[in-house]
Amino acid sequence: MGMTTAEARQKVLEAFESSTFCYSQVLPLQYTDFIDGMAWVGLLCGASRLVGDKELAKICENFLSRLLAVGPDARNFAPKQVTSEWIKSPSLEGFWYCEKPQSFAGPAGLRFAIDCGAPLNDPFQIKSKARMMTLFGGLFGFALSHSIPWLSEGLRQHINSMFLAYLVLGKRPATSLLWLCEGNPFFSYIAGIKCSVEYPDPTSMSEGHTVEENALVPLKDRKPSSWIFRDWVKSRYVREGTVSQTYTPIWQVVGDYLQSKLEPASQKGV
């Protein structure tokens, strides 16, 4: 069996450095060139606020505030130069940061945190883009479900962003997308569907590999990553070799917290 919510929460707490507010997507905590902190920590911040976890919400807010303040287009920061591409912060002495314009997931995660009450600034204002994206949600889901060869593979990388667009708008995903919610607590929450799953072991193996299947693969059998919910639903992870790294199970805390806010179907008169 996997970790409990409390055990996963403790692992997530260990991924934040209290003195610098840095977040590590792998454990034990380390400074890396990770660029998706705004997205996943933003979602955790919002989820923590929804369930009243003030301690975790505050830690997330500290990270997000510093990320926004350390420099323009900051994706990550640390009290050292992590790679040769990192630059010195013009505003926070003693900090370096990775400069790269945000895509959609980061601003969406931040927006969700703010909509849940986080006292943060939003320089992105991405709801208009989210509305444009959801206009094509039905076609997007149709192309994926019918496995149109020249189209579906290219769309896979945008599944998480499409669901995030519905999340920040507070809209239920298009019907053609609902099959992607099966066994996915995060996507299911956005669709208002109760979902309980076994999460994967967060450790990846140096010789591990994925195998494509025709049917949906349970979440517990997919490849560990910094955000397990965006993994392709038909890829099974085969574990072999020695341990490569252990990912911070931020996804489990977000999934469990958000699912806890949904009423069982029996209580909704369904």
Protein Blocks (a to p, Z undefined) as FASTA:
>chain_A
ZZdfklmmmmmmmmpcfklopacfbdcddddfbfklmmmmmmmmmmmmmnopaklmmmmm
mmmmmmmmnoghiabdcfbdfblkbccdfkbghiacdddddfklmmmmmmmmmmnopacd
dfkopmlmmmmmmmmmmmmmmmmmnopaklmmmmmmmmmmmmmmmmmnopacdfklmmmm
gopaklmmmnopacddddddfbdcfkbccdddfbdcdfklpccdfblklpcfkbccdded
jdfbdcdfklmmmmmmmmmmpccfklnoZZ
